[in-house]
């Protein structure tokens, strides 16, 4: 590097002299952490073993954690680079995760790879999770040799998407990730300590986020609906806000790693890179590859769309009413009270005909709290069929996830008019507005996107609680997810014809 620090990488090249296009992944996890042969059996990376795998996957023994399989890609004619970022693995120095320094380092590696005699001078980036995050800031620098990126499920705002979504501290997976990265990499910034010093989204958090508007290279971004606790919201934000002329979203709700290494995803990745790195006469991918599901293991339809949310969406309001009802007509004045620590308010709507809901949802509530110094609300949207909940794939391999979810710390309810768009509100998370006892406040809680078919007779079930609705249990719960719950108090949700509480749903006309 320019400052004399040496970074190390593994390079895989196809047979022959080349030149070859280059695929690069960069991360702090250690390029040499690959499957090992022990006592006649293969042992996958520890991360694969810790996280529940809901479907089998096939990778070579040179594939490190969430990186592209270099053997498969070399067979397709690509040189593959697996880079230890500064301070990680065998690279020197002390790293700084999600930083401008990291982006500059990777940009220098891209220039080095482009100048090698075995290289065509055209470089792309590919990888999952942090290997996706590390692409955004680099692409925003627009290094000349970087011709395409494929961030596969990567958040874009560390505060909003990961550490403090809805202003609520995530202290389960986030704490585990911070501990593990501190073990495998030498870092100069203690993110665990810094996040405690910055409870609101201030300039420190803004510096971690990439400027998506500066990304102009072709991009294929995976925006799955099966990682709503981590990457789904941010990866869809990337698709919507980059300025690339050729931008594509691969949308699914299957298991993360089996999907990434699966045949269909690889076919899309290969076509994308063949078009932009090898400059073959390959048709462009669809703008949005959308997968609609009936339940966890049943895909109803895979079709091509042009935008997100879909332009033809029929946005409807379901109004909260007495007896736990959701109705398309406003109801008389009413209310429901629940304990923020123990209970939930539940509302239900039954579909009279097959209905596809594809897009984000939003919940507008008029709520009063008592006995809680810092109330938070957690929202879940469930699908029920024949009086039983229908499961969906969720983050960390959790197989009983709901359709959509959201959360909000009521003291951070201020909306951001600059970032909010119709049907997709954003909060500033900059200004604390404490909630006083018996003070009614109106809050707007954005929920994660989904593409779900509700058949005639199925029900949509809305849950509002003061804690995360899924149990935290390594055997049957959503482990290791843990959002700091409301510790005490009660909440009252109210509605009336002139001051309704309502759920907005995205109905797709048949």
Helices and strands as residue ranges (DSSP letters): E 9-12, E 20-27, E 36-38, E 41-43, H 46-50, H 70-75, E 78-84, H 100-114, E 119-128, H 130-141, E 146-152, I 158-163, G 165-167, H 173-184, H 191-197, H 203-208, G 212-214, E 218-222, H 232-241, E 247-250, H 256-260, H 263-276, E 288-295, E 298-305, E 313-321, E 325-327, E 334-339, E 344-350, E 355-370, E 376-385, E 388-389, G 395-397, E 404-409, G 410-412, E 440-454, E 459-465, E 490-495, E 502-508
